[in-house]
């Protein structure tokens, strides 16, 4: 699979050298939209690309219902059950395997029509709908219900098979013998030409306003231009880029926007690198989150351990509690990451160190027994986390000092533990 970025759009190309099949991820501020579902075996690459962007997949839009555009639809719909599937009203029948013609349709449907798609669309498009930043535009020709989608932020147009570039630039239905397959699968060449003219220099009237469709610029990376490599996402390492730099940048983003704000797109923008360059140093978004979690837990442990050096009793517990809250408030990104469930053995090790530190203090200072130490640790953690969240949300509005309130709460909690421990003994 080849990945190419055009501003807000990520093009995923399967079998680029032989029989290129494309689908697209359109990145919004807080979500991702998939346009087309490629071939039946393409779902693995699509799922990986969605996960790497680090944002939820909210929509699956289909330009038309040919098999090389809907092949992985069922698997993707199951993998992303909250994603709304949309296709034109006309091609929704083709999606169900129904190739019967309507009264005004002059010739038979061509191309590979799926016969076993189980997914039912959530919404049928007629043109003029806006899905996030995308405007739905009817472009019949390749199939009776073909749709194109315009990113209204930057004029990027995803036209399905309304045009082809492989084998030479052509309108759907015009045979290019170097790659004739789109033409062979086109339903109506005359309709395709009308749609191409609309896209090339027309204006499409939506339900709310008229969008001027920019003149189409064909991308050199699909036509054999040797300069295309300059625009392709290079996989060579960027000089000076390190894993530490990437995780540092991720921590800064997490501090400002939360862990969910950390995505490959956000990192590449912040570091002024292309996303594939990140892969030479770290294995995707999940690996970045794991590194954040390990760092967060390690820093939290170190701060807590340092705070109790040469301290005993209430003094040690109060110092530990304030160290915990101070760390969480000063490092919101690392603290949130420390709470993540990640598949990394290192997080288990550091988490155990934190638990051992707290339980040891509780037992040695008479607040708990070996039997009750874990329960006491959980109670203390809940108290500290609750305080942290409320402070971060600026929920304490009265004039009394917040840290004094924290100390009061910890002393009260410890007093209860002492009484409980004596009663048990």
GISULCOR-V34981 format. One record per residue. N is the residue number from 1. PHI is phi in whole degrees, -180 to 180 (* if undefined). PSI is psi in radians with two decimals (999 if undefined). OMEGA is omega in degrees with one decimal (NA if undefined). Layout:
n:N phi:PHI psi:PSI omega:OMEGA
n:N phi:PHI psi:PSI omega:OMEGA
//
This chain:
n:1 phi:* psi:2.33 omega:176.2
n:2 phi:-106 psi:2.41 omega:179.2
n:3 phi:-118 psi:2.26 omega:178.8
n:4 phi:-131 psi:2.37 omega:-178.9
n:5 phi:-106 psi:2.33 omega:172.1
n:6 phi:-126 psi:1.66 omega:-179.0
n:7 phi:55 psi:-1.89 omega:-176.1
n:8 phi:-91 psi:0.02 omega:-173.8
n:9 phi:-115 psi:2.36 omega:176.8
n:10 phi:-113 psi:2.04 omega:179.9
n:11 phi:-93 psi:2.17 omega:176.5
n:12 phi:-105 psi:2.09 omega:-177.0
n:13 phi:-116 psi:2.11 omega:177.6
n:14 phi:-99 psi:2.41 omega:-177.2
n:15 phi:52 psi:0.94 omega:-173.7
n:16 phi:-62 psi:-0.51 omega:-176.3
n:17 phi:-87 psi:-0.35 omega:-173.7
n:18 phi:-108 psi:-1.16 omega:-176.5
n:19 phi:-140 psi:1.41 omega:-171.0
n:20 phi:-63 psi:2.24 omega:175.0
n:21 phi:-123 psi:2.17 omega:-173.7
n:22 phi:-112 psi:2.57 omega:162.0
n:23 phi:-140 psi:2.99 omega:-168.4
n:24 phi:-139 psi:2.46 omega:170.3
n:25 phi:-110 psi:2.18 omega:178.9
n:26 phi:-107 psi:2.08 omega:-174.9
n:27 phi:-91 psi:2.14 omega:172.5
n:28 phi:-100 psi:-3.11 omega:-177.1
n:29 phi:-63 psi:-0.74 omega:-174.8
n:30 phi:-125 psi:0.18 omega:-176.3
n:31 phi:-158 psi:3.08 omega:-179.9
n:32 phi:-133 psi:2.49 omega:173.9
n:33 phi:-116 psi:2.33 omega:175.1
n:34 phi:-99 psi:2.29 omega:173.8
n:35 phi:-110 psi:1.99 omega:-178.9
n:36 phi:76 psi:2.71 omega:-173.2
n:37 phi:-121 psi:0.26 omega:169.9
n:38 phi:53 psi:-2.50 omega:-174.0
n:39 phi:-92 psi:2.89 omega:-179.1
n:40 phi:-56 psi:-0.56 omega:-178.9
n:41 phi:-94 psi:0.14 omega:-174.3
n:42 phi:-84 psi:-0.16 omega:-171.0
n:43 phi:-61 psi:-0.57 omega:-177.9
n:44 phi:-62 psi:-0.82 omega:179.3
n:45 phi:-66 psi:-0.65 omega:179.7
n:46 phi:-66 psi:-0.80 omega:179.8
n:47 phi:-61 psi:-0.74 omega:179.3
n:48 phi:-62 psi:-0.75 omega:-178.9
n:49 phi:-66 psi:-0.71 omega:177.4
n:50 phi:-62 psi:-0.81 omega:-179.1
n:51 phi:-64 psi:-0.61 omega:-179.5
n:52 phi:-68 psi:-0.54 omega:177.1
n:53 phi:-72 psi:-0.42 omega:172.8
n:54 phi:74 psi:0.39 omega:177.5
n:55 phi:-129 psi:2.65 omega:-177.3
n:56 phi:-69 psi:2.47 omega:174.6
n:57 phi:-82 psi:2.01 omega:-173.8
n:58 phi:-104 psi:-0.45 omega:-176.6
n:59 phi:-140 psi:2.53 omega:169.6
n:60 phi:-123 psi:1.89 omega:-179.0
n:61 phi:-102 psi:2.43 omega:-178.8
n:62 phi:-116 psi:2.16 omega:178.8
n:63 phi:-70 psi:-0.61 omega:174.8
n:64 phi:-166 psi:3.13 omega:-167.2
n:65 phi:-105 psi:0.37 omega:174.3
n:66 phi:-69 psi:2.68 omega:-173.2
n:67 phi:-60 psi:-0.52 omega:-179.9
n:68 phi:-83 psi:0.10 omega:175.6
n:69 phi:-119 psi:-0.20 omega:-179.1
n:70 phi:-128 psi:0.17 omega:-170.6
n:71 phi:-57 psi:-0.70 omega:-177.4
n:72 phi:-100 psi:0.26 omega:-173.5
n:73 phi:-59 psi:-0.84 omega:-176.4
n:74 phi:-61 psi:-0.80 omega:-179.4
n:75 phi:-65 psi:-0.73 omega:-179.5
n:76 phi:-68 psi:-0.68 omega:178.6
n:77 phi:-65 psi:-0.59 omega:176.8
n:78 phi:-74 psi:-0.65 omega:-178.9
n:79 phi:-71 psi:-0.63 omega:-179.4
n:80 phi:-120 psi:1.30 omega:-172.1
n:81 phi:-65 psi:-0.33 omega:-179.5
n:82 phi:-88 psi:-0.13 omega:-179.7
n:83 phi:-76 psi:2.29 omega:-179.8
n:84 phi:-88 psi:2.20 omega:-179.3
n:85 phi:-91 psi:2.30 omega:-178.5
n:86 phi:-135 psi:2.46 omega:177.8
n:87 phi:-152 psi:2.84 omega:179.0
n:88 phi:-64 psi:2.67 omega:178.6
n:89 phi:-58 psi:-0.72 omega:-177.4
n:90 phi:-67 psi:-0.82 omega:-176.3
n:91 phi:-77 psi:-0.13 omega:174.9
n:92 phi:-63 psi:-0.49 omega:176.8
n:93 phi:-72 psi:-0.70 omega:176.5
n:94 phi:-63 psi:-0.64 omega:179.5
n:95 phi:-60 psi:-0.50 omega:178.6
n:96 phi:-89 psi:0.05 omega:179.8
n:97 phi:88 psi:0.14 omega:-178.3
n:98 phi:-91 psi:1.88 omega:-177.8
n:99 phi:-103 psi:0.24 omega:179.4
n:100 phi:-66 psi:2.56 omega:-176.8
n:101 phi:-91 psi:2.66 omega:171.5
n:102 phi:-90 psi:2.94 omega:-170.7
n:103 phi:-59 psi:-0.61 omega:-175.7
n:104 phi:-95 psi:0.18 omega:-178.4
n:105 phi:-101 psi:2.09 omega:-166.4
n:106 phi:-81 psi:-0.35 omega:-173.5
n:107 phi:-147 psi:2.89 omega:-170.8
n:108 phi:-70 psi:2.72 omega:177.2
n:109 phi:-73 psi:2.42 omega:179.7
n:110 phi:-118 psi:3.02 omega:177.2
n:111 phi:86 psi:3.03 omega:-177.4
n:112 phi:-79 psi:1.90 omega:179.5
n:113 phi:-97 psi:2.22 omega:-178.2
n:114 phi:-67 psi:2.63 omega:-178.1
n:115 phi:-119 psi:-0.19 omega:-173.1
n:116 phi:-132 psi:0.43 omega:177.3
n:117 phi:-72 psi:2.22 omega:-178.3
n:118 phi:-97 psi:-0.40 omega:-174.8
n:119 phi:-69 psi:2.34 omega:176.5
n:120 phi:-103 psi:2.33 omega:179.8
n:121 phi:-62 psi:2.54 omega:174.8
n:122 phi:-83 psi:-0.48 omega:-177.9
n:123 phi:-147 psi:2.41 omega:177.1
n:124 phi:-103 psi:2.29 omega:-174.5
n:125 phi:-98 psi:2.49 omega:175.2
n:126 phi:-121 psi:-0.16 omega:-179.1
n:127 phi:114 psi:2.39 omega:179.8
n:128 phi:97 psi:-0.19 omega:178.0
n:129 phi:-71 psi:2.61 omega:172.6
n:130 phi:-114 psi:2.25 omega:177.9
n:131 phi:-119 psi:1.77 omega:-171.0
n:132 phi:63 psi:-2.16 omega:179.1
n:133 phi:-92 psi:0.04 omega:-174.0
n:134 phi:-97 psi:2.39 omega:175.1
n:135 phi:-106 psi:2.22 omega:-179.9
n:136 phi:-84 psi:2.23 omega:-176.4
n:137 phi:-126 psi:2.12 omega:176.7
n:138 phi:-68 psi:2.21 omega:178.3
n:139 phi:-136 psi:1.15 omega:-178.2
n:140 phi:-65 psi:2.68 omega:179.2
n:141 phi:151 psi:-1.14 omega:177.4
n:142 phi:-62 psi:-0.79 omega:165.6
n:143 phi:-132 psi:2.88 omega:-179.2
n:144 phi:-62 psi:-0.47 omega:-176.3
n:145 phi:-116 psi:0.44 omega:-179.0
n:146 phi:-59 psi:2.48 omega:178.9
n:147 phi:-125 psi:2.62 omega:169.5
n:148 phi:-119 psi:2.80 omega:-176.9
n:149 phi:-132 psi:2.21 omega:-177.5
n:150 phi:-107 psi:2.16 omega:173.1
n:151 phi:-79 psi:1.87 omega:-172.9
n:152 phi:-72 psi:-0.14 omega:178.0
n:153 phi:-76 psi:-0.57 omega:-171.9
n:154 phi:-142 psi:0.05 omega:177.4
n:155 phi:81 psi:0.14 omega:177.1
n:156 phi:-69 psi:2.23 omega:-175.6
n:157 phi:-114 psi:2.20 omega:175.8
n:158 phi:-110 psi:1.89 omega:-166.4
n:159 phi:-106 psi:0.20 omega:-179.6
n:160 phi:59 psi:-2.23 omega:177.8
n:161 phi:-105 psi:0.44 omega:175.4
n:162 phi:-65 psi:-0.49 omega:175.1
n:163 phi:-132 psi:2.83 omega:168.9
n:164 phi:-132 psi:2.62 omega:177.2
n:165 phi:-116 psi:-0.54 omega:178.8
n:166 phi:-62 psi:2.23 omega:-179.6
n:167 phi:83 psi:0.01 omega:-178.8
n:168 phi:122 psi:2.59 omega:-177.7
n:169 phi:-67 psi:2.28 omega:-179.2
n:170 phi:-157 psi:2.63 omega:169.6
n:171 phi:-77 psi:2.54 omega:178.9
n:172 phi:-53 psi:2.26 omega:-177.7
n:173 phi:105 psi:-0.37 omega:176.6
n:174 phi:-86 psi:2.11 omega:-173.4
n:175 phi:-77 psi:2.21 omega:169.0
n:176 phi:-116 psi:1.92 omega:-169.2
n:177 phi:-66 psi:-0.32 omega:174.7
n:178 phi:-70 psi:-0.39 omega:177.1
n:179 phi:-159 psi:1.40 omega:-170.7
n:180 phi:-87 psi:-0.07 omega:-167.9
n:181 phi:-63 psi:-0.71 omega:177.1
n:182 phi:-60 psi:-0.67 omega:179.1
n:183 phi:-66 psi:-0.73 omega:179.9
n:184 phi:-62 psi:-0.49 omega:-176.4
n:185 phi:-95 psi:0.09 omega:-176.2
n:186 phi:-85 psi:2.32 omega:-178.3
n:187 phi:-72 psi:-0.86 omega:-172.8
n:188 phi:-146 psi:1.88 omega:-176.2
n:189 phi:-64 psi:-0.69 omega:-178.0
n:190 phi:-63 psi:-0.76 omega:177.3
n:191 phi:-65 psi:-0.63 omega:179.4
n:192 phi:-63 psi:-0.68 omega:179.1
n:193 phi:-66 psi:-0.72 omega:177.7
n:194 phi:-61 psi:-0.76 omega:179.8
n:195 phi:-66 psi:-0.69 omega:179.0
n:196 phi:-63 psi:-0.70 omega:178.6
n:197 phi:-64 psi:-0.71 omega:177.0
n:198 phi:-59 psi:-0.80 omega:-177.5
n:199 phi:-71 psi:-0.61 omega:-173.4
n:200 phi:-73 psi:-0.73 omega:-174.7
n:201 phi:-147 psi:0.30 omega:-177.1
n:202 phi:-102 psi:-2.99 omega:174.3
n:203 phi:-131 psi:2.37 omega:-178.3
n:204 phi:-106 psi:2.21 omega:-178.2
n:205 phi:-85 psi:1.92 omega:176.3
n:206 phi:-87 psi:-3.13 omega:-177.8
n:207 phi:-71 psi:-0.36 omega:-174.8
n:208 phi:-112 psi:-0.56 omega:-175.0
n:209 phi:-163 psi:2.97 omega:176.6
n:210 phi:-97 psi:2.18 omega:177.1
n:211 phi:-100 psi:2.20 omega:173.9
n:212 phi:-79 psi:2.14 omega:-179.2
n:213 phi:-88 psi:2.09 omega:-178.2
n:214 phi:-62 psi:2.66 omega:173.5
n:215 phi:-58 psi:2.42 omega:-174.7
n:216 phi:-74 psi:2.27 omega:174.0
n:217 phi:-111 psi:2.06 omega:-178.4
n:218 phi:-79 psi:2.40 omega:-173.7
n:219 phi:-82 psi:2.27 omega:-174.9
n:220 phi:-64 psi:-0.48 omega:-176.7
n:221 phi:-68 psi:-0.18 omega:178.2
n:222 phi:-106 psi:-0.01 omega:-176.5
n:223 phi:-118 psi:0.12 omega:174.7
n:224 phi:92 psi:0.11 omega:177.7
n:225 phi:-62 psi:2.19 omega:-179.0
n:226 phi:-62 psi:-0.35 omega:178.3
n:227 phi:-77 psi:-0.09 omega:-176.4
n:228 phi:-60 psi:-0.52 omega:-178.5
n:229 phi:-61 psi:-0.47 omega:179.3
n:230 phi:-69 psi:-0.45 omega:-178.5
n:231 phi:-98 psi:-0.18 omega:177.3
n:232 phi:-75 psi:2.72 omega:-179.5
n:233 phi:-77 psi:1.83 omega:-174.7
n:234 phi:-67 psi:2.43 omega:178.2
n:235 phi:-100 psi:0.08 omega:180.0
n:236 phi:-81 psi:2.52 omega:-177.9
n:237 phi:-64 psi:2.46 omega:174.3
n:238 phi:-82 psi:2.32 omega:-177.7
n:239 phi:-63 psi:2.27 omega:176.9
n:240 phi:91 psi:-0.25 omega:179.5
n:241 phi:-78 psi:2.32 omega:-179.6
n:242 phi:-132 psi:2.87 omega:176.9
n:243 phi:-62 psi:-0.69 omega:179.7
n:244 phi:-60 psi:-0.73 omega:179.0
n:245 phi:-63 psi:-0.69 omega:-179.4
n:246 phi:-65 psi:-0.80 omega:-178.9
n:247 phi:-69 psi:-0.64 omega:175.5
n:248 phi:-59 psi:-0.79 omega:179.5
n:249 phi:-65 psi:-0.69 omega:178.1
n:250 phi:-63 psi:-0.67 omega:179.0
n:251 phi:-65 psi:-0.68 omega:178.1
n:252 phi:-65 psi:-0.73 omega:177.5
n:253 phi:-64 psi:-0.75 omega:-179.6
n:254 phi:-63 psi:-0.66 omega:177.7
n:255 phi:-61 psi:-0.67 omega:-174.8
n:256 phi:-88 psi:-0.66 omega:-170.9
n:257 phi:-123 psi:-0.01 omega:-175.5
n:258 phi:87 psi:2.88 omega:-177.5
n:259 phi:-62 psi:-0.59 omega:179.4
n:260 phi:-65 psi:-0.31 omega:177.0
n:261 phi:-80 psi:-0.18 omega:179.4
n:262 phi:-83 psi:1.96 omega:176.7
n:263 phi:-138 psi:2.87 omega:178.3
n:264 phi:-64 psi:-0.63 omega:178.7
n:265 phi:-65 psi:-0.77 omega:179.8
n:266 phi:-65 psi:-0.70 omega:179.3
n:267 phi:-67 psi:-0.78 omega:-178.8
n:268 phi:-64 psi:-0.64 omega:177.8
n:269 phi:-68 psi:-0.77 omega:-178.0
n:270 phi:-65 psi:-0.66 omega:-175.6
n:271 phi:-95 psi:-0.05 omega:178.9
n:272 phi:58 psi:0.82 omega:176.1
n:273 phi:-131 psi:2.85 omega:174.8
n:274 phi:-83 psi:2.47 omega:-175.3
n:275 phi:-50 psi:-0.72 omega:-179.8
n:276 phi:-61 psi:-0.44 omega:178.0
n:277 phi:-62 psi:-0.51 omega:-179.8
n:278 phi:-65 psi:-0.56 omega:-175.7
n:279 phi:-70 psi:-0.28 omega:176.7
n:280 phi:-76 psi:-0.16 omega:-176.2
n:281 phi:-126 psi:-0.34 omega:-178.7
n:282 phi:-155 psi:2.54 omega:-170.2
n:283 phi:-92 psi:1.16 omega:171.6
n:284 phi:87 psi:3.13 omega:-173.7
n:285 phi:-65 psi:-0.69 omega:-179.5
n:286 phi:-63 psi:-0.63 omega:177.7
n:287 phi:-67 psi:-0.65 omega:177.2
n:288 phi:-64 psi:-0.77 omega:179.1
n:289 phi:-65 psi:-0.64 omega:177.2
n:290 phi:-63 psi:-0.74 omega:178.4
n:291 phi:-64 psi:-0.69 omega:176.7
n:292 phi:-62 psi:-0.73 omega:-179.9
n:293 phi:-64 psi:-0.78 omega:179.6
n:294 phi:-63 psi:-0.80 omega:178.7
n:295 phi:-62 psi:-0.79 omega:-178.3
n:296 phi:-60 psi:-0.83 omega:179.4
n:297 phi:-64 psi:-0.73 omega:-178.9
n:298 phi:-64 psi:-0.79 omega:179.4
n:299 phi:-65 psi:-0.69 omega:178.5
n:300 phi:-64 psi:-0.79 omega:178.9
n:301 phi:-61 psi:-0.82 omega:-178.7
n:302 phi:-60 psi:-0.74 omega:-178.4
n:303 phi:-68 psi:-0.69 omega:178.8
n:304 phi:-68 psi:-0.76 omega:-178.7
n:305 phi:-64 psi:-0.75 omega:179.0
n:306 phi:-63 psi:-0.57 omega:-174.4
n:307 phi:-71 psi:-0.37 omega:-175.3
n:308 phi:-105 psi:0.11 omega:179.5
n:309 phi:-59 psi:2.21 omega:178.3
n:310 phi:60 psi:0.50 omega:176.6
n:311 phi:-120 psi:2.67 omega:178.8
n:312 phi:-139 psi:2.87 omega:173.3
n:313 phi:58 psi:-2.50 omega:-178.7
n:314 phi:-59 psi:-0.61 omega:-179.0
n:315 phi:-60 psi:-0.77 omega:179.8
n:316 phi:-66 psi:-0.79 omega:-176.7
n:317 phi:-68 psi:-0.68 omega:177.9
n:318 phi:-66 psi:-0.73 omega:179.2
n:319 phi:-63 psi:-0.73 omega:178.7
n:320 phi:-63 psi:-0.75 omega:-178.9
n:321 phi:-63 psi:-0.78 omega:179.5
n:322 phi:-67 psi:-0.61 omega:177.7
n:323 phi:-64 psi:-0.72 omega:178.8
n:324 phi:-61 psi:-0.91 omega:-176.4
n:325 phi:-67 psi:-0.72 omega:178.4
n:326 phi:-59 psi:-0.78 omega:-180.0
n:327 phi:-61 psi:-0.81 omega:-176.5
n:328 phi:-64 psi:-0.68 omega:-178.9
n:329 phi:-74 psi:-0.68 omega:-177.5
n:330 phi:-79 psi:-0.40 omega:-177.1
n:331 phi:-131 psi:1.14 omega:-174.1
n:332 phi:-61 psi:-0.59 omega:179.5
n:333 phi:-68 psi:-0.85 omega:178.9
n:334 phi:-65 psi:-0.66 omega:-179.2
n:335 phi:-65 psi:-0.79 omega:177.9
n:336 phi:-62 psi:-0.71 omega:179.3
n:337 phi:-65 psi:-0.60 omega:-179.6
n:338 phi:-64 psi:-0.36 omega:-179.9
n:339 phi:-91 psi:-0.10 omega:-177.8
n:340 phi:-70 psi:2.60 omega:170.4
n:341 phi:-94 psi:1.87 omega:-179.4
n:342 phi:-125 psi:2.67 omega:179.5
n:343 phi:-87 psi:1.38 omega:-179.2
n:344 phi:-150 psi:2.11 omega:-176.5
n:345 phi:-60 psi:-0.51 omega:-177.6
n:346 phi:-63 psi:-0.61 omega:179.7
n:347 phi:-66 psi:-0.62 omega:177.4
n:348 phi:-64 psi:-0.71 omega:-178.6
n:349 phi:-65 psi:-0.84 omega:-177.9
n:350 phi:-69 psi:-0.65 omega:177.2
n:351 phi:-60 psi:-0.72 omega:177.6
n:352 phi:-64 psi:-0.63 omega:177.8
n:353 phi:-63 psi:-0.72 omega:179.3
n:354 phi:-65 psi:-0.80 omega:179.7
n:355 phi:-62 psi:-0.76 omega:179.7
n:356 phi:-63 psi:-0.69 omega:178.4
n:357 phi:-60 psi:-0.83 omega:-176.2
n:358 phi:-71 psi:-0.81 omega:-178.4
n:359 phi:-64 psi:-0.65 omega:178.8
n:360 phi:-62 psi:-0.78 omega:178.5
n:361 phi:-63 psi:-0.75 omega:-178.4
n:362 phi:-64 psi:-0.74 omega:-178.2
n:363 phi:-72 psi:-0.82 omega:-176.7
n:364 phi:-64 psi:-0.51 omega:-177.3
n:365 phi:-100 psi:0.20 omega:171.1
n:366 phi:80 psi:0.23 omega:-179.2
n:367 phi:-85 psi:-0.36 omega:-177.4
n:368 phi:-155 psi:2.80 omega:172.8
n:369 phi:-99 psi:3.03 omega:177.0
n:370 phi:-60 psi:-0.52 omega:-178.8
n:371 phi:-74 psi:-0.58 omega:-174.9
n:372 phi:-106 psi:-0.04 omega:-172.5
n:373 phi:-61 psi:-0.71 omega:-179.9
n:374 phi:-66 psi:-0.72 omega:178.0
n:375 phi:-61 psi:-0.76 omega:179.5
n:376 phi:-65 psi:-0.68 omega:178.8
n:377 phi:-63 psi:-0.74 omega:178.3
n:378 phi:-64 psi:-0.71 omega:178.6
n:379 phi:-63 psi:-0.76 omega:179.5
n:380 phi:-64 psi:-0.75 omega:179.5
n:381 phi:-62 psi:-0.74 omega:179.8
n:382 phi:-62 psi:-0.73 omega:179.2
n:383 phi:-63 psi:-0.81 omega:-177.2
n:384 phi:-68 psi:-0.71 omega:179.1
n:385 phi:-65 psi:-0.73 omega:178.0
n:386 phi:-61 psi:-0.76 omega:177.2
n:387 phi:-61 psi:-0.75 omega:-178.9
n:388 phi:-60 psi:-0.82 omega:-178.5
n:389 phi:-63 psi:-0.76 omega:-178.5
n:390 phi:-66 psi:-0.67 omega:176.8
n:391 phi:-65 psi:-0.78 omega:-179.3
n:392 phi:-62 psi:-0.59 omega:-180.0
n:393 phi:-86 psi:0.04 omega:-178.6
n:394 phi:54 psi:0.75 omega:-176.4
n:395 phi:-84 psi:-0.29 omega:178.2
n:396 phi:-89 psi:1.84 omega:-172.3
n:397 phi:-105 psi:-0.24 omega:-179.0
n:398 phi:-76 psi:2.91 omega:-171.4
n:399 phi:-80 psi:-0.28 omega:-179.6
n:400 phi:-61 psi:2.50 omega:-175.7
n:401 phi:-64 psi:2.25 omega:-175.8
n:402 phi:-67 psi:-0.71 omega:-178.6
n:403 phi:-68 psi:-0.54 omega:174.0
n:404 phi:-67 psi:-0.65 omega:176.2
n:405 phi:-63 psi:-0.68 omega:177.8
n:406 phi:-63 psi:-0.82 omega:-180.0
n:407 phi:-61 psi:-0.73 omega:178.7
n:408 phi:-61 psi:-0.77 omega:-178.4
n:409 phi:-65 psi:-0.70 omega:180.0
n:410 phi:-67 psi:-0.77 omega:179.2
n:411 phi:-61 psi:-0.73 omega:179.3
n:412 phi:-64 psi:-0.74 omega:178.3
n:413 phi:-63 psi:-0.78 omega:-179.4
n:414 phi:-66 psi:-0.66 omega:177.7
n:415 phi:-61 psi:-0.73 omega:177.4
n:416 phi:-63 psi:-0.69 omega:177.8
n:417 phi:-64 psi:-0.73 omega:-180.0
n:418 phi:-61 psi:-0.80 omega:180.0
n:419 phi:-63 psi:-0.78 omega:-179.0
n:420 phi:-64 psi:-0.71 omega:-178.4
n:421 phi:-67 psi:-0.66 omega:178.4
n:422 phi:-67 psi:-0.69 omega:179.9
n:423 phi:-65 psi:-0.66 omega:179.8
n:424 phi:-68 psi:-0.70 omega:-179.2
n:425 phi:-70 psi:999 omega:NA
//
